[in-house]
Amino acid sequence: MNLLRGFATTFKHLMEEPVTLQYPEQMRPFNARYKGRHHLRRYDNGLEKCIGCSLCAAACPADAIWVEAADQTDDNRFSPGERYAKTYEINMIRCIFCGYCEDACPTQAIELGQEHEMSFTDRRDAIYVKDMLIDPVPAGQQGTPRAVEPGVFTKSIPNMPDPK
């Protein structure tokens, strides 16, 4: 009797549509609030938003972020602030994708995107450096570092206070 009941269950599910997705070809959409790979953003004029304040590193509960700040001059400008992130590293093995770094950033420089396909064959590959995280320079804009006239770089940045 149990054998017949088992076969009945098997045949009942045999005629149903499968729920398995063929992953690389078919992908299930993610929720809009999904937190994936980190991105360091730029302003529309090409300057980096990160000012090297290290608040993201302080907010990280997993201690996955390391920021080394450096002073900048008008001849060698990376961001609109007095300092910039000379070194910015995120250890993706340690990261728990909580988004606290995104919340702590005063300039919205770090954002968690939708990318989820991250695999590593070596522990060193799991450390994302600044060059891997930073967005490309917007079309028609100059990259960083660059020479800027004193006080001019803030004019093209929305909501940036005048330094005078």
N, C-alpha and C positions, 0 to 999 in steps of 0.2 A: 504493500500500500504506500509506504514512504517513497519507494522507488518511482511509482507512478506520479505522485505529487511533485517530486523533484523534476521529472521530465516535463510535467505540465508547466512548471515555473520556467524552465529553460525555453520551451517552445513559445511561451507567452512573450518573453523578452527578446526572442530571436526575431520577431516580426516588428519590433519597435525601431524607431529611428535612433542611431547611436548618438551619444552626447559628447563623445570624444572629438576634439578639434585636432586637425593635422597641423601642429604648431607653426612651423616656419611659413607655410602657405596661408593658413587661417589664423588670425589673431583676435582674441576677444578684446573688445574695447575696455579701457581702464576708466575708473572713476576720475572725474575732473580734479579731485583733491589728492590723487595719487602723487607720492613723492619719490622721484627717481634720481637720476644722475644730476650732480651739481653743475651750475653754470656761473661763471663770473661775468657780469654784464658790463656793457659800455654805454656811455652817453651817445647821443646822436652825432656829436662832433668827433667821435673816435676816442675820447679820453676814457680811461678806466673809471668805473664807479668806486672801486675799492680804495679806501684811504688808509689802509693799514692799521686800523684802530684795534684789531684783535678781539673785538667783542664777540665775534662768531666763535673763536677758539675758547673764550671764557665761558660761553653758553653751552658748548658741546659737552654733554654728559659722558660721552665715550672717549673724550680726549683724542679725537680723530683729526683735528685741524691744527696746523701749525702755520703761523704767520710771522714773518720777519719784516718789519717796517724799516724804511730808510727815508731820509730827508731828500727833497727834490728842489731843483732850482728852475727858474724860468727858461734856462737853456736846455734843461733836461727834464721835461715835464711828462708825467705819466697820468696823473689824476688832478682834479681841481683843488685838493687839499694841500696842506703843508707837507704831508708824508704820503707815501704809497707803499703798496705791498711788494717788497723786493722779492720775497719768497712766499708762495702760498701753496700749501700741500694739504691734501685730504687723503687719509688712509681709508680706502673703501672697505677694507676688511673689518676695521673697527667701527665704521659708521653704522648707526642704527636707523638712519633716515627719518629722524624725528622732526626735523625742520626747525629746531631751536636756533640754528645758525642763521637761517633766513629771517626769523622773527627778531633776532638781536641786531641785525645789520641796520645802521642808521641811514645808509644810502641805497638800500635795496640792491647791493652789489652781488650778493650770493642768492641764487634761486635754485630750487630743486625742480628739475624738468620732468618729462614723462618717460625718458629713456630708461629701460629696465634690463637690457641685454648687456650685462657686464660679467665677463668671466676672465679668470686669471690663471695662467699656468705657472706663475712665479710670484712670490710675495712682493717683489719690487714693482711688478706691473700693476699692483693694486694701489700704489701710491700715485695719485693724480696730482701732477704739478701744475703751476699756473698756466703754462702754454697749452696744456690739455683742457683746462677748464674755461679759459677766457673766450668770449665770443669773437668772431672775426670782425675786422674793422668795417663799419658801414660803407657802402659804395660811395665813392667820391670824397671820402674823408681821409685824412692823414692818420697813420697809426702812431703808436707811442714807442719810444720816447720822442719828443719833439720840442723845438724851441717855440716859446710863446711870449708875446709881449705881456708885461705885468698888468694884471687885471682884465685882460682881453678874453681869456679862456672861459670866464664865467658868463659872458654875454649870451652864448648859444645854449646854455644849460637851463632848462625850465626850473623854476622854484629855487634857484641858487641865489643867495643873498649877495648884494654888491659888497666887495671887500672894503669900500671907502668908508 
